[in-house]
Amino acid sequence: MSEITTSEQKTDSEPLAVPAFGYELIREVLLPELLGKDTPEILYWAGKRLARKFPLATLDETIRFFQDAGWGTLTIKEEARREMVLELGSELISSRLKNYQKTTFQLEAGFIAQQMEQQKKVTAEAFEHPNKKSSKILFTIKWDKNDLIE
């Protein structure tokens, strides 16, 4: 029987860490190279597809998912009858806004839109609003209560 070293002992509560450089290399260099000018649109629909694979019952679960996925800290800024504004921030987002002129957060926007559709049972859209000054992203999510999904 072999001994397990301390570095090999992992618990379920310890998330694996991925270097930001590797993530950003794929996200900001490779994907735009492969997808070209259609990158934002494709990422939006990819985010919606991811949300269908990881359906979440509540907004709190969506917020927790963002944290667990390393996408940043998602907070509610405003909530009205037919729309909501969420704010996304992290050190990685600040860095991305600073270092990449054409960065997009459409993957996250699509994910949020689809989660809202599933949670509220209405058609929803999400729009990103990068704020380089605050180094955060605002998402405006709009839905129509008359456009029900069955």
C-alpha positions in Angstrom: 0.0 0.0 0.0 1.3 3.4 -0.9 1.2 6.4 1.4 -0.8 9.5 0.4 1.1 12.7 0.8 -0.4 15.8 2.2 -0.6 17.4 -1.2 -2.5 14.5 -2.5 -5.2 14.6 0.2 -8.1 16.5 -1.2 -11.5 17.0 0.4 -14.8 17.6 -1.4 -14.9 21.1 0.0 -11.5 22.1 -1.5 -12.1 23.4 -5.1 -9.4 22.8 -7.6 -7.6 26.0 -8.7 -7.0 26.9 -12.3 -4.4 29.6 -13.1 -6.2 32.7 -14.5 -3.7 32.8 -17.3 -4.9 29.5 -18.7 -8.5 30.5 -18.5 -7.9 33.9 -20.1 -5.8 32.3 -22.8 -8.8 30.3 -23.9 -11.4 32.9 -23.2 -9.8 36.0 -24.6 -7.4 34.7 -27.2 -8.4 31.3 -28.6 -12.2 31.6 -28.7 -12.2 35.0 -30.5 -9.6 33.6 -32.9 -11.9 30.6 -33.7 -15.2 32.4 -33.6 -14.2 35.7 -35.2 -16.7 38.5 -35.4 -19.5 36.2 -34.2 -17.8 35.7 -30.8 -20.3 37.7 -28.7 -23.4 36.1 -30.2 -22.0 32.6 -30.0 -21.0 33.1 -26.4 -24.4 34.4 -25.5 -26.1 31.2 -26.9 -23.4 29.1 -25.3 -24.2 30.7 -22.0 -27.9 29.8 -22.5 -27.0 26.2 -23.3 -24.8 25.9 -20.2 -27.7 27.2 -18.1 -29.9 24.5 -19.6 -27.3 21.9 -18.6 -27.1 23.4 -15.1 -30.6 24.5 -14.2 -30.8 26.4 -10.9 -34.0 26.9 -9.0 -33.3 30.3 -7.5 -31.3 33.5 -8.0 -29.3 32.7 -4.9 -28.3 29.4 -6.5 -27.3 31.4 -9.7 -25.2 33.7 -7.5 -23.5 30.7 -5.9 -22.9 29.1 -9.3 -21.0 32.2 -10.5 -18.8 32.1 -7.4 -18.2 28.3 -7.8 -17.4 28.7 -11.5 -14.9 31.4 -10.8 -17.0 33.9 -12.9 -17.0 36.5 -10.1 -19.3 37.8 -7.4 -22.8 38.5 -8.7 -25.0 40.8 -6.7 -28.5 42.3 -7.1 -28.4 46.1 -7.7 -32.0 46.7 -8.6 -35.2 44.7 -9.0 -38.4 45.8 -10.6 -41.6 44.2 -12.0 -40.1 43.5 -15.5 -36.4 43.8 -15.1 -33.5 43.4 -12.8 -29.9 44.8 -12.7 -27.1 42.5 -11.5 -23.5 43.5 -10.9 -20.6 41.2 -11.5 -17.1 41.9 -10.2 -13.9 40.1 -9.4 -10.1 40.6 -9.6 -10.2 38.6 -12.9 -12.9 40.9 -14.4 -10.9 44.0 -13.4 -7.9 42.5 -15.1 -9.9 41.5 -18.2 -11.4 45.0 -18.6 -8.0 46.6 -18.2 -6.0 44.2 -20.5 -8.5 43.2 -23.3 -10.0 46.0 -25.4 -12.7 43.7 -27.0 -13.6 41.6 -24.0 -17.2 40.4 -23.8 -19.3 39.0 -21.0 -21.9 37.5 -23.3 -21.4 34.0 -21.9 -22.4 35.2 -18.5 -25.3 37.3 -20.0 -26.7 34.3 -21.8 -26.4 32.1 -18.7 -28.3 34.7 -16.6 -31.0 35.1 -19.2 -31.6 31.4 -19.4 -31.7 31.0 -15.7 -34.2 33.8 -15.4 -36.3 32.2 -18.1 -36.3 28.9 -16.2 -36.9 30.4 -12.8 -39.6 32.9 -13.8 -41.1 30.8 -16.6 -41.0 33.8 -19.0 -38.9 34.8 -22.0 -35.9 36.8 -20.8 -33.0 38.7 -22.3 -29.8 40.0 -20.6 -27.7 42.9 -21.7 -24.1 43.6 -20.5 -22.8 47.0 -19.6 -19.1 47.0 -18.8 -18.0 49.8 -16.5 -14.2 50.2 -16.8 -14.2 52.9 -14.1 -15.6 50.6 -11.5 -14.1 47.5 -13.1 -17.4 45.7 -12.9 -20.1 44.5 -15.3 -23.8 45.4 -15.0 -26.3 43.1 -16.5 -29.8 44.3 -17.2 -32.2 41.4 -17.4 -35.6 42.1 -19.0 -38.6 39.8 -19.3 -42.2 40.0 -20.4 -44.7 38.5 -17.9 -47.1 38.1 -20.9 -44.6 35.9 -22.8 -45.0 32.8 -20.6 -42.9 29.6 -21.2 -44.6 26.3 -20.6 
